[in-house]
Amino acid sequence: MTGFETVLLRVAGTAASALVRSALSRAPGAGLTTDPARPVPRWRRTTAELGEPEIRRLTETLAARMDEATARLPEHERLAAVAAAGDAFAALGPLDAEALFAADLDPATLAATLPPAPPGLGEAAEALYGRLVRLCCEHTVEYLTTLPGFGARADVELVRRTGDLARAVGRLGEAGDGTAYAFEERYAHYIAATHGRLQLFGITLSRSRQEWPLDVAYISLSVSGAEQFLPGEPAVHRTQVPAEQALASADRVLLRGPAGSGKSTLVQWLALNAARQSDGPWSTCVPLVLRLRSFTASGDLPLPEDFLHAGGVPLSAPSGWVEDLMLSGRALVLVDGVDEVPQRLRARTETWLRSLVSAFPKARYVVTTRPSAVPEDWLAGLGFSTHSMLPMEQRDIRAFVEHWHAAARAQGQEVDAYEASLRNAVASRRDLARLATNPLMCALLCALNQDRRMQLPRARKELYDAALDMLLVRRDTEREISGVEGVHLTREEQIALLQRLAYWLIRNGQLEAARDEAVEMLNEWLDAMPQVRAQGGAEPVFAHLLIRSGLLLEPSPGSVTFVHRTFQDYLGAKAAVESRDFGVLVKNAQDDSWDDVVRMAVGHARPDERARLLRGLLRRADKVKSAHDRLVLLAAACLEHAPELDPEVRADVRARTARLLPPRTRAQARQLADVGELVLELLPPEADLDEDEAEAVVRTAGWIGGPRALEVVARFRRDTRLSVAFALSDVWAHFPTGEYTEAVLSTATLPGSYLLVST
């Protein structure tokens, strides 16, 4: 089919949709049923969306009407089918006008987006489930199209689709023979297929790669919003907004967030929605995904004509296609992982970005990085808005846990008890709540909770040790899988090889290695492991590690990387300690990419080695004045991983940290919060603080979280200074609602401030 024929078909489809919407805007409902059920009570008649309670009510109402169809079913099967239908709609999310427009107001199309009947239902119950889903979709369309504002919303949708059609026809005309348009269609399908699925860590016991629809697995997280000036006050504050909303509000965005915070998943979500031409600011954009880790080995950053090849896209674009997108402003350039570029090469990366923006100012840009890699205002001179990924709050953690276990149920697993247990554990155990504040660690907790029969480890090092034990040994052993590739490796043998690869990547400032190079190094390491070499040599051993360890990925043919940088840092730190490379760790400690390596090395080290490493950090802090504060705080952060340590060393670190307190800015507060609960012991009394210091202390305690932090925040509840009162309102989201209300808000003054309600 030619590009022109494709457009003609779209014209026909859009015209038909337009007629339907026009008719609906003038009629009291879609007329799909003669006896519409009421999912919403009469007194809430204007509710513009149907959430889980309304859909379950509708499902039960419709099921009650189906006496003949359900008479043959035992009551427990009928109830199971009704509950399954309610669960299916709950997983889909609230249904509103946008959901109906996405399905072209077709109940059958809407029903097709729901999953099939879950395993375990009998044949009759399965048939009841299917009929209930179809009926619910019909009655949902009927209800929402009767709402007073639906006609006006349908008119807006009609204008939008007409505009999309006009732009599509315009692009076809510009393309002449339609070659560029036809390629754009192929490229959009490719991006949707490759970015439309997401791996959820540890979802099954299978060694095969398990992926789930991004639409199902994705949860919206929050970022720091725009600067806000309070009326009559010089103080500046940042709001908290959904990540998608923040990214939609600017053409150039620098997105900062720690490891595992969801930056790469958000990039994937942007690419998918742009490729689908979904509603929103990306509906006319074409996504170009550039993961900077792919360029650290070669040292070359791509020009626009090389973007597709550099991104691993196996399609050949028409000449000048990418450059035309960049010039017209239709390109959405997604640059992921500035922190994955070695520090010595980041100036080169900045120059590359500046040249792109100068040459193609109309294109849209999103750049991601870890916070410590570049200053917050790194690209401000180029008009980039800076946003920071915020830690997951209780509602985010609940949503993630629900999504993870829903995916497990789709595999036929019985996980209700595990889900309830994990929710209770995270709510009651502060150590787990601190670990679960980003998507990676939350997924790790979900997997370990199931694997260890609800017996979760307490400390971060124990968590990683348990994860490695689960990935490298227990899953295959318990499933009686052994020697699939003709190789048998113990846990210790696998870790010995993986940690050497991890440490080599860290020392060379890389996150990917060429497969041939990895196999060559493996061949050298096997000289010390003759029992492993005897099993076939380096190539089959490498294949075993890649396929069965669960820790390595092959992101593109000929390259290998760790499934997440956190595992690389953990294993690399173990190798550094075993090699007694404490001087190497100290020397590189001022490089932010070594932060987690140094922290985890303290966890791996013996007590005397910890003392040696921490003394080395403090000595270097005295030598390198420009990095003094950073190294002292890093030493303080390491204390969390040192359950046993020379008291003199611990006291020295604490004393030096105390000199850096109190914080005066949000950046300092965020940096101190990373140190952990130790900071709470060192914060000065509130009476000794000026307004900026008091605000920063409140925010520090808020980011740390937990009962002791709540005690610190509560000391400021009667503070009448405006910025302090705003901070008291702002950090509410980091504590349990009831506890914070009782300890702080019930007696807080909050003069002329805002109260941010997020529950």
VONU-240364 format. One record per atom (N, C-alpha, C): residue in one letter; x, y, z. Coordinates in steps of 0.05 Angstrom, whole numbers, plus 5000, padded with zeros to 4 digits. Each point is the difference from the previous one (the first is absolute). Layout:
N
AXYZ...
END
This chain:
759
M501749765000M498350245000M501750255000T499450194983T501650254999T499350185023G501750205004G499550195021G497450154994F499550064974F497650154993F497549845006E500049744994E497849835006E499549985030T502250005015T499749995029T498550255010V500850234989V498750255008V497050004993L499449894976L497249994992L498349835019L501249775008L498649845019L499650145027R502050155008R499850165025R497850214997V499950134976V497950204995V497349885004A499649764988A497449875002A499349945029G502049885014G499549935028G499550245017T501650224996T499650245016T497350134994A499250004974A497550124993A497649855013A500249735000A497949855012A499950055030S502450015013S500150065028S498850285006A500650194982A499050275004A497050004999L498749854981L497150004999L498849885025V501349785010V499049885025V500150205023R502350135002R500350195023R498150244997S499750094976S498250224996S497149925008A499249764993A497449915007A499749975031L502149895012L499949965029L499850265014S501350214989S500050255014S497350135001R498149894984R497450114999R497849815010A500949765009A498049805009A500549935029P497949935015P500449925028P501049725003G502549964993G501249735003G500449874973A501449775001A500749874975A497749824990G498149945017G497849834991G500849714997L501949905015L501049734996L498349805016T498450095018T498449825016T497450145008T497949845001T497350115006T499650045030D501649865016D499650025029D502750045013P501150254997P502750045011P500149975030A502149875010A500549975029A501350265010R499750055026R501150245012R502449935016P502450044990P502449945016P500650215022V498650234998V500450225019V497450085012P499850035026P497450095012P499050264988R497450055001R498950244988R501250255011W500650005025W501050255012W502950074991R501349794987R502750064988R499949984970R497850094989R499449964971R502250134982T501450205010T501950144983T502849885001T500449785014T502649885001T501149944972A502350114993A501049994973A501749764994E500449825019E501549764995E499049785018L500549764991L499249765015L502549875011G500350015026G502349875013G499249715008E501849885016E499649725008E497449965015P499250175020P497549955014P497650014981E499950194982E497750034981E499949764981I502349914990I500049784981I499149745014R501049965025R499149765014R497050005006R499050245006R497150025004R498549944974L501050104978L498849954974L500149704993T502349885006T500349714994T498049835016E499750075025E498249855017E497150044992T499350254992T497350064990T499349844976L501950004980L499549854975L499949705005A501749905018A500049725006A497349915012A498950185017A497449945013A497749984979R500350144978R498049994979R500149754983M502249855002M500549774982M499249745014D497649995010D499149775016D500249744983E499050014976E499949764984E502949904994A501750194994A502849924992A501549905024T499250085024T501649925024T498749795017A497549924992A498649815017A501449745002R501449924978R501349745000R502650005016L501050245006L502750025013L499849975030P501749855012P500250015030P500750285009E499150075023E500350285010E502950095001H501849825008H502850085002H501250054973E499149864979E501050054973E498950274989R497550055006R498850254991R501450245013L500549985026L501450215014L502850044990A501449774993A502750024990A500050144973A498149954983A499950134973A499450305003V498250075019V499450285004V502450155012A501449875019A502450135011A502250034980A500349794982A502150024980A499450234980A497550044993A499350224982A500750275014G499350025026G500750255014G503050045002D501549785004D502950025002D501150104973A498949894978A501050084973A499750294996F497750125007F499650284996F501750165019A500349905025A501750155019A502850024990A501149794987A502750014990A500250204976L497850034986L500050194977L500150295009G499050055024G500050285010G497350134996P499750255010P497450144997P499350034970L497449984995L498950044973L498750274998D500950164981D498950274995D499750054970A499550254993A499650064972A502549944983E502450055012E502449944985E500349704994A499249835019A500149714994A498149924978L497750135000L498149944978L500950104973F501250234999F501050104975F502349834989A501649905019A502249824992A498949754987A497649915008A498749764988A498150084978D500050254991D498150094979D497149955008L499450025026L497349975010L498849734993D501749804996D499149734992D500349825024P497749905012P500249825023P501749764995A499949894975A501649764994A502950065001T500850244989T502950085001T500950045029L498250125016L500750045028L500349735014A498249814994A500149745013A502549854992A501050054975A502449864991A502550085015T499950235015T502450095015T500149865027L497949855007L500149865026L501249724996P501149895021P501349734998P497949794997P500749764990P498249784999P499449905028A498049825002A499349895027A502449885013P500450055026P502349895014P499949705002P502349875004P500149715003P498449915024G498849774999G498649895023G497050024998L498950174982L497150014996L499149764983G497749895007G498849794984G499050114974E499249834982E499150084973E497650195001A498149935017A497650175002A500750275013A501749995021A500850255013A501650184981E501649874983E501650154981E498250144980A497849864991A498150124982A498650235014L499349975025L498750225015L501950245002Y502549955005Y502050225002Y500050154973G500249864977G500150144975G497550174995R497649895007R497650144995R499850255018L500849975025L500050225019L501850234990V502449934990V501950204991V498750164977R498849854981R498850144977R497650185008L498449905019L497750165009L500950245015C502149975017C501050235015C501050224981C501449914979C501050204981C497650154986E497949854993E497750134988E498750215019H499649915024H498750185019H501850235009T502649965000T501950225006T499850214978V500149914975V499850204978V497350145002E497949855005E497350125003E500050225021Y501149935024Y499950195022Y501750254994L502449974992L501850234997L499150184977T498649894980T499150174978T497550165007T498849945023T497650155009T500850245017L502550025008L500850215018L499750274987P499350215015P499650274988P502450104984G502449955009G502350124987G501249834977F498749764996F501349824980F499850114972G497850134993G499750114973G502250204993A500550185019A502150204995A502849874998R500449795017R502649864999R500349854974A497849894990A500149864974A500650204977D499050245002D500650204979D503050075001V501150025024V502950055002V501649774987E499249765006E501349764989E499850004969L497750094990L499650014971L501950194987V500250245013V501950204989V502849905001R500849875022R502749905002R500649794979R498249814996R500549804980R500050114972T498450204995T500050134974T502750134995G501150135022G502650134997G502249794995D499849785015D502049784995D499949904971L497549984990L499749914972L501250204981A499550265005A501150204982A503050005000R501249965024R502950005002R501149754986A498649775003A501049764986A499950034970V497850124990V499950054971V502150204991G500550205017G502050204994G502849874998R500649825019R502649874999R500349824976L497749884992L500149834976L500650174975G498850245000G500550184977G502950094999E501150055024E502850095000E501949784992A499149755005A501749774993A500149934971G498350134984G500049954971G498949724994D501749804997D499049744992D499149835024G500150125024G499049855023G502049825013T502550004990T502049815010T500650065030A500450265006A500650085028A497749935018Y497550054990Y497749955017Y499849705005A500349844979A499949715004A502149895019F502450124999F502149925019F499350085028E498850245003E499250085027E498049815012E498249904984E498149805010E501549745009R501949914984R501549765007R501650055026Y501250235001Y501650075024Y498350015025A497650124998A498250025023A499249725009H499549824982H499249735008H502449865014Y502450054990Y502449885012Y500450105028I499850275004I500450115027I497849905019A497549994991A497949905017A500449715008A501149844981A500549725006A502349965019T502250164997T502449965016T499950145027H498450225001H499850155025H497449955015G498249844989G497449965011G499949795022R502449885006R500049795021R502350065019L499649915025L501850065022L500549755016Q502649975008Q500749785018Q499350085029L498649825014L499650045028L501849805015F501850105016F502149835012F498749775016G500949764995G499349775017G497249925000I498550054978I497149955000I499449705000T501749844988T499549715000T502649855006L499849745004L502349845005L501349914974S498950104977S501149924974S502650144995R501849864986R502550134992R499750164975S497749964985S499550154976S499450295007R500450174981R499650285005R497050065000Q499050105023Q497150055003Q499550304996E498250054981E499350284995E497050045002W499250255006W497250065004W499350254985P497550034991P499350254987P500650245017L501350204989L500850245015L497550145011D497849994985D497550125009D499149895026V500549745004V499249875025V502050045022A502649974993A502150015020A500750285010Y499550204983Y500950285006Y498350135022I501450125019I498650175019I501150284998S498350195003S500850284998S501450095026L502450114998L501450105024L500150305000S500950125021S500050295003S502850114997V500150254990V502650144999V499650275013S502250135005S499950285011S498850174978G498250185007G498650164980G501550264995A498550194989A501150264993A500450175026E501750194998E500450185023E497550165004Q499350055025Q497550135008Q500750235019F499150244993F500450235017F497650045017L500350005026L497850045018L499250305001P497450055001P499050285000P501350175022G501250224992G501150185020G502649925012E501149774991E502449905012E502249964979P502650055008P502249954981P500849714997A499149835018A500849725000A498949854975V501649824990V499349844977V499649715009H497949874990H499549735007H499549844975R500449745002R499449824978R497649835007T498249974981T497649835004T500749724992Q498149825004Q500349724993Q497949934980V500849894977V498249954978V500549734988P498049884986P500649754986P502150044978A501749804997A502250024981A499150074972E497849874991E499150054973E499150294996Q498750115021Q499150284998Q502450194998A502049955016A502450175000A501449994973L500349764989L501449984974L498350124977A497450005003A498350114979A500050305000S500950125022S499850295002S502450154989A502149864990A502450144990A501149844976D501350154982D501149874976D502849895006R501350095022R502649895006R500149955030V500649755007V499949925028V502549855008L501150065023L502249855012L498749855024L499949744999L498749835020L502149865017R500150075026R502049895018R498649805019G501549785006G498949805018G502149795007P499949895024P502049805008P499649744986A501949815004A499849744987A497449865008G498749884980G497649855005G497550175004S500150264995S497750175006S498050014977G500649874978G498049984978G500550184977K502450124998K500550194978K499949864972S501349774998S500049864974S497349904993T498449915020T497349914994T498350234991L500450245011L498550234992L500750084971V502649984993V500850044972V498649804981Q499949755009Q498649804984Q497050074996W498850105022W497250074999W499550244980L501850205001L499850224982L500349914971A501949824995A500449904972A497549854991L498949845017L497649844992L497750184994N499450205016N497750184996N500450184976A502550084995A500450164975A499749824975A501049765001A499749824977A497049934995R498449985021R497249954996R498450244993Q501350245001Q498650254995Q497650035019S500549935025S497950025020S499450295006D497850055014D499350275007D502250135016G500450264997G502050145015G502050144983P502050125013P502050164985P501749844981W500149735003W501749844983W498549884976S497550074997S498449874979S501050044972T501550224996T501050054973T503049954998C501249915022C502949965001C500949724992V502449984991V501349754993V502349955020P499949795016P502049965021P502749894989L502250115010L502749914993L501449945026V500449755006V501149915026V503049964998L501550145016L502949985000L501049945028R500949755005R501049925026R503050045000L500950195016L502850084999L502049785007R499149805015R501849785007R501049864975S498550024978S500949874975S502350134987F500650255008F502150164986F502550035017T500149905025T502350055016T502449844991A499649764988A502249844991A501350114974S498250084981S501050104975S501150295002G498950155019G500950275004G498750204980D498449914981D498850184981D497150045006L499150254999L497250075004L498750044972P497649904996P498949994973P498950274990L500250044974L498650224987L497249904993P498150194993P497349924995P499749774980E501650004978E499649794980E500849725011D501450005023D500949755012D498349925024F497950165007F498549945024F498749725000L498849924978L498749744999L502049775004H502150024985H502149795002H501149995029A500650245011A501150025027A498049895021G497450034994G498049895019G499449714995G501449874982G499549724995G497649944984V498950204985V497649954983V500949874974P498949774993P500949864976P498450084975L499350264998L498550104977L501750214986S499850024974S501450214984S498250224993A500450245012A498350234995A500750134973P498050124987P500550164976P502150225006S501550074981S502150205004S498850265011G501350105021G499150265012G497649995017W498949755005W497449985015W500350115028V502149915015V500350085028V500550315001E501750104982E500650285000E497550174995D498349904982D497550144995D498250015025L499949785014L498549995025L501150215020M502650015003M501350185019M499450294992L500250064974L499650284991L497150095003S498149814996S497250085001S499050015028G501549895020G499150005027G498349765008R499949804982R498449765006R501749785014A502650045003A501749805013A499850035030L499749785014L500249985029L502649855006V502150145007V502649885004V500349925030L500249745005L500149905027L502849905006V501550155015V502849955006V500249885028D500549745003D499849875026D502749945011G500650095024G502349915016G502650174997V499850265005V502550165000V502049895021D498949895023D501849895021D501449754990E499149884978E501349764990E502350074982V500550254996V502350104985V502350045020P502449904996P502250065018P500350305005Q500850065025Q500150295008Q501850164981R502249874990R501850154983R498850074973L497749874993L498850044974L497450165001R499350095024R497450145002R500150284988A502350135000A500250264986A499549964970R501049784989R499549944972R497049954995T498749875019T497149954997T498550265001E500850195017E498750265001E500350154974T502549994989T500550134975T498249894978W499749735000W498349874980W497150095002L499050015025L497350095004L499650294992R502050175006R499850284992R499950034970S501649844986S500050024971S497349914988L498849795012L497449904991L497950225003V499950125024V498050205006V500450244982S502550084995S500550234983S499249954971A500549764991A499449934972A497049944996F498749895021F497249924997F498450105024P499650265002P498750125024P497049925002K498849924979K497149935002K499549725011A502049834999A499649735010A499550005030R498749795010R499649975029R502149815011Y500950065025Y502249855011Y499349925029V500549755007V499949915028V502749865006V501450095020V502649895007V499949905029T500949755005T499849895027T502849965011T500250015027T502649975013T499649945030R502049885013R500049995029R500650285010P499050075024P500350275010P502950085004S501749825009S502850075006S501850034976A499049934976A501750014977A500450284989V498050175001V500250274990V498550195018P500750265000P498650205016P497150024992E498350095018E497150034993E499550194977D501750204998D499650204978D501849944976W500749754997W502049924979W499250104973L497549984992L499250084973L498150245001A499950145022A498150225003A500550224979G502550044993G500750204979G498849944973L499349744996L498849924974L496949995002G498950105023G497150005002G498849745011F501749835012F498949755011F498850055027S497649895004S498850005027S501049755015T500750045025T501149785016T497849885019H499749744999H498249875018H501449765013S499349945024S501249775015S497949795006M500749754994M498349785008M499849995030L497649995011L499749995029L499749715009P500749945025P499749735010P497149914999M499649744996M497349895001M498850045027E497550095001E498650035025E498349755005Q498550005022Q498549775007Q498049924978R498750194988R498049934979R501549894975D502450104994D501549894977D500949725006I500949955025I500949735007I497749814998R497750085010R497649824999R499349944971A500150214983A499349964971A502049814987F502650035006F502049834989F499649715009V499649965025V499549735011V497649874987E497950164996E497649894986E500649924972H501450174985H500749934972H501749754998W502049995018W501849774999W498549745005H498350005021H498649755006H497749954980A498950204987A498149954979A501349864977A502550084993A501549864979A500649725008A500649955026A500549735009A497449834998R497750125006R497549854997R499449934971A500950184982A499649934972A501549764992Q502149925016Q501549764995Q498849765014G497750045012G498649785014G501149965028Q501550195011Q501049965027Q498050095022E500049875022E498450075023E501650195018V499650264998V501850185014V498550195019D497449955005D498550185018D501350035027A500849775012A501250015027A502750154999Y501549964979Y502650144998Y499650314997E498050074984E499550294997E499150135026A498249875015A499150105025A502250025020S501749795001S502349995018S501950234994L500650054975L502050214993L498950275007R497450044994R498850265007R500350065030N499449805016N500250035029N502950045009A501849864988A502850025007A501150284994V499450104976V501050274993V498750215017A497549965008A498650205016A501150005029S500949775010S500749985028S503150015005R501649934979R502949995004R501350234986R501150185015R501250244989R502449944981D501549795007D502349934983D499149924972L497849854999L498949924973L498850244986A498650175015A498850244987A502150174988R502450035012R502150154989R501149874975L500249744999L501049864977L498150024976A497450015005A498049984979A499450264987T501750205002T499250274990T500850044971N501049794986N500350034971N499149744986P499250004975P498949774987P501749755000L502750034997L501749774999L500049855027M500350155022M500149885026M497349885008C497950144991C497349905006C499549734986A500949984975A499849754985A501749785013L502350075010L501749815013L498749895026L498750185014L498649915024L497649824993C498650064979C497849834991C501049724994A502149984985A501149744991A501149855025L501450135017L501249865023L497849925020N498050165003N497849935018N498749744992Q499749964974Q498849764990Q502049775002D502550054992D502049795000D500649895028R500050185020R500849925027R497649965018R497749954988R497649945015R499450215021M500250254992M499250235016M502050055023Q502449904998Q502150055020Q502150184988L499650275002L501750194986L502550075017P502350054986P502450095014P499650295010R501750085019R499750265012R501850224988A502449944994A501950204991A500449984969R501150224989R500350014971R501949794990K502349965014K501949794992K498749725001E498449955021E498649755002E498149974976L498850224993L498049994978L501449924974Y502350114994Y501449934975Y501149725002D501049925023D501049735003D497749804995A497750065010A497749824996A499150004971A500150234987A499350024972A501949834983L502650025005L501949844985L499649705005D499549935024D499549725007D497649904984M497950164999M497549934986M500649974970L501450194989L500450014971L502049784991L502249975015L502249834990L499649715007V498649945021V499949725009V497249895004R498550135018R497649875010R497949954978R499650194982R497949974980R500449754983D502549974990D500549774984D500149745016T501150015024T500249775017T497249895007E498250185009E497449925008E498349904977R500750094976R498549904976R501549784986E502149905013E501649774990E501050064972I500950254995I501350084975I503049995005S501549864983S502849985005S501449944973G502250154995G501749944977G498650034973V498150184997V498650034975V501950074977E502050165005E501950074980E502549825001G499849785015G502349825003G502050105020V499250205017V501850125019V498749985028H501549935020H499049995028H501850195016L498850225010L501650195016L498750035027T501650005021T499050055027T499550305002R498650075022R499550295006R502750155001E501949895015E502650145003E501450044974E499949794982E501350024974E498750224983Q497450015000Q498650204985Q500750285010I499950045026I500650265011I502850084995A501949815002A502850074995A500450114972L498649894980L500350094972L498450264996L497650015011L498450244996L501250255013Q501249965024Q501150235014Q502550114986R501549824987R502350104985R499150164976L497949914986L498950154978L499050275009A498650005023A498950255011A502250205007Y502149905013Y502250185008Y501550104976W500349844980W501350094975W498450234987L497449974999L498350214989L500250265016I500049975027I500250245017I502650144996R502249855001R502750124997R500350144973N498749904980N500250124973N497850204994G498350065020G498050204995G497949924980Q499449744999Q498149904980Q497749855013L497749994986L497849845009L499449774981E501350014977E499749784980E502849914992A500249744994A502549894989A499349864974A501950004981A499649854976A500049705007R498349854988R499849715007R502749864996D501350064977D502549874995D502150065021E500050255009E501950085021E499449875026A497449975007A499249875025A500849714999V499649864977V500849724998V503049975002E501550194988E502949995002E501050035029M498850195015M500850035027M499249755017L497749904994L499149765014L502049774996N501049984976N502049794994N502550035017E500850255005E502350055017E499449925029W497650085009W499349945028W499849705006L499249854979L499749715004L502649865005D502350134995D502649885007D500249935029A498650165017A500049945029A497749825008M498449914981M497649835005M500049774981P502049825002P500249784981P497549825000Q498749975023Q497649835001Q497750124983V500050264996V498050134983V500849984971R502650054995R501049994972R499549724988A500249805017A499749724990A497249954989Q498150185006Q497349954991Q499450114972G502150094986G499550094972G501350254992G501250155019G501450254993G498350245004A501150234992A498850265006A497350054987E499649924975E497550064986E497649885013P500049745006P497649885013P499650115028V502250055015V499750125026V498750274999F500950174980F498850264997F497049974993A499449824982A497249954992A498349925025H501249845017H498649925025H499450245017L502050175004L499650245017L497950194988L500150034973L498150184987L497249905001I499649744996I497349894998I498849935027R501649905019R498949885024R500450175025S501950195001S500650145025S497850195007G498550114980G498150215005G501250275006L502650024999L501450255006L501150144975L500249864977L501150124976L497950024978L500350204983L498350044977L501750044976E498949954977E501350064974E498350214987P500350265006P498250204990P499950034970S502349934987S500150004971S502149784993P499749894976P501949794992P502950085003G501649845014G502850065003G500850165024S498150055019S500750155024S498649875024V501150065024V498949885024V500150215022T498049995018T499850195022T498649875023F500250115024F498549905023F497150094998V498249845011V497250064998V499350265013H501650085020H499750275012H502750085012R500650254999R502650105009R500449945030T497949985015T500349955029T501449735004F499349794984F501249745003F503050024992Q500550164979Q502850034992Q501750125022D498950215013D501550145021D500349815024Y498049855007Y500149825023Y502249794995L500049874977L502049794994L502850124996G500150234987G502650134997G501350085026A498450095019A501050075027A501149755014K498749774996K501049755012K502749934988A500350034974A502649944987A502150195010A499450265004A501950195009A501049935028V498249925018V500849935027V501749755000E499249804984E501649754999E502850054988S500250204983S502650074988S501550195019R498850095022R501250195018R500750264986D498350084982D500450254985D498850245015F500750035025F498950225016F501150274990G502550004991G501150244989G498550094975V499249814983V498550064976V497350115007L498749885020L497450105008L500150295011V502050055016V500450275012V500650204977K501849934982K500750184978K497750084983N498249814996N497750054982N497550095014A500150035027A497650065016A498850274993Q501650194990Q498950264993Q498550004974D500349784984D498449964976D497349895007D497950144994D497349925009D499249724991S501149914977S499249744990S501149775018W501850075019W501149805019W498650015027D498050175003D498750025027D499049745011D498349864984D498949755010D502149785002V502050024983V502249805002V501450025027V500650255008V501450045026V498249925023R497450084999R498249925022R499849705003M499649874978M499749715001M502649865007A502350124993A502649895009A500250005030V499050205013V500050015029V498349775011G497849944987G498349775008G501449744997H501649974978H501349744995H502549975017A501350225009A502549985013A499849895029R502349915010R500149925028R500450255017P499649985026P500150245017P502650164997D502349875000D502550154997D500350134973E498949864979E500150114973E498250254998R497749985013R498150245000R501450245012A501349955023A501450235013A502150114981R501549834987R502150094982R498850174977L497849914989L498750144978L498950275008L498750005023L498850265009L502250205008R502149905013R502250195006R501250114974G500249834980G501050104974G498250214988L497349975003L498250214989L500450265015L500349995026L500350255016L502750134994R502149844996R502650124993R499850144972R498749874982R499750124973R498350255001A498050005017A498350245004A501750235009D502049955017D501850225009D501850094978K500849824982K501850074978K498650154977V497649904993V498650114977V497850185010K500650265003K498150185013K497550034983S500249984974S497650034983S498049785004A501049775010A498249775004A499749935029H500850195018H500049945029H497249925010D498050174995D497449955011D498849744989R500449964974R498949774988R501249745011L502650005005L501349765010L499349945029V499750225016V499149965028V497249895001L498250104983L497349905000L499949724989L501749944981L500149724990L500949815023A502050095015A500949845023A497749965020A498550215004A497749985018A497949814989A499550014973A498149824988A500949715002C502649965001C501049725002C499449885027L499650165021L499549895026L497649825001E498150054983E497649834999E500749714993H502249974985H500849734991H502249885018A500550135023A502249915018A498849925027P498949765002P498949925026P502149985022E502549944993E502249985019E502350184990L500950195017L502050194992L501550115024D502650054996D501650135021D498650255011P499450015026P498650235011P501350274994E502750015000E501350254994E499550104972V499949814981V499550074972V497150104998R498149865012R497250084999R499750285012A501350055023A499850265013A501250224983D502349954986D501250204983D498250074977V498749804987V498250054978V497650175010R499049935023R497750155011R500850295006A502350045011A500950275008A500350174975R501249894979R500450154975R497350064986T498149815002T497450054988T498650225015A500350015026A498750215016A500850284991R502550024990R500950274991R498650094974L498849814987L498550074975L497150075005L499349995025L497250055007L499750265015P497750134999P497649924987P500050064970P498349874984P499850074972P498650274996R500550134978R498750264995R498350004974T500449814983T498649994974T498749734996R498249984981R498749754995R502049804989A501950094984A502149824989A501649885023Q500750165020Q501549905023Q498349815016A497450065002A498249835015A499849724986R499850014974R499749744985R502649845003Q502350134999Q502549865003Q500349885028L499250155020L500249905028L498049775004A497750014988A498049795003A501149734990D501750014979D501149764990D501849865020V501050155020V501749885021V498449815017G497450065005G498349835015G499550105028E499049835018E499150085026E502150135017L502549944995L502250125016L499750305001V499150124978V499850294998V498150115022L497949845006L498050095019L501250055028E502149845006E501350035026E501750255001L500850104977L501950234998L498650274995L497449994994L498750264993L499850175026P500650264997P500050175024P497150075009P499750105024P497350075010P498750224983E497449994998E498650194982E500450295008A500450055026A500350275010A502650134989D501949844991D502650114991D500050054970L497849974986L499950004971L498650254989D501150124979D498550214986D498049874981E498450164986E497849904984E500949804979D502150074984D500949824979D501049735012E501550025022E501049765013E497749825010A498150135013A497749855011A498549864977E499550144978E498649874978E501649764989A502650044997A501749784990A500149765018V500050055027V499949785019V497449854998V497850144998V497449864997V500049834975R501050104978R500149854975R501949765002T502250045013T501949785005T498649775014A498750075022A498649795016A497849874984G498650164984G497849904983G501149794980W502250064987W501149814980W501149755014I500950025025I501049775014I497649825008G497950125011G497649855007G500449835025G497849885009G500049835024G499350145025P499549855022P499150115025P501950215012R502649954999R501950205011R500050254984A499849984974A499850244983A497550165006L497849855005L497550145007L500250165026E501649895019E500450155024E501550264995V501949994981V501550254993V498150204987V498449914981V498150184987V498150125020A499049845018A498050105020A501150225017R502650025003R501150225017R499550274987F499450004974F499650264986F497150064995R498149855012R497250034993R498950275008R501250145019R499050265008R501750234988D501849934982D501650214987D498350164981T500050265004T498250184984T501350124975R502549934996R501450114976R498949864975L499450164979L498549904977L501349764986S502650024994S501349784985S500149755016V500250025027V500049775017V497249875000A497950175002A497349904999A499449864974F501050114977F499649874974F501449735000A502449985011A501449755001A498549795016L498850095023L498449825016L497649884984S498850174984S497849904983S501149814978D502350074989D501149864977D500949725008V501349965023V501149745007V497949815011W497650085003W497849835009W500049744984A500450024974A499849774982A502149785006H502050065016H502149815006H499549835025F497750055013F499449865025F497149894999P499449805016P497349905002P498150225007T497850024985T498150225002T499150055029G499049795013G498950035027G502150085020E502349884999E502250065019E500850294997Y500350104975Y501050274995Y497950205009T497449934995T497950185008T499950045030E500449775014E499950015029E502450155012A502449934989A502550105012A500650294992V499150084976V500950264989V497650194995L498249914982L497950184989L497950075021S499549825019S497950065020S500650255016T502550065004T500750245016T501850204984A500249964974A501750184984A498550264995T501750214996T498950274995T499550054970L502049944984L499950044971L498850274992P501250225007P498950264995P500250074970G497850054987G500050094972G501349814981S500349755007S501349814983S498149824985Y501049834983Y498449814986Y500049745015L497949844998L499949735011L499649814977L502149844994L499949824977L498849745008V497649944990V498649765008V500449804977S501149765007S500649804980S498749745006T498049995017T498749755007T497050044999
END
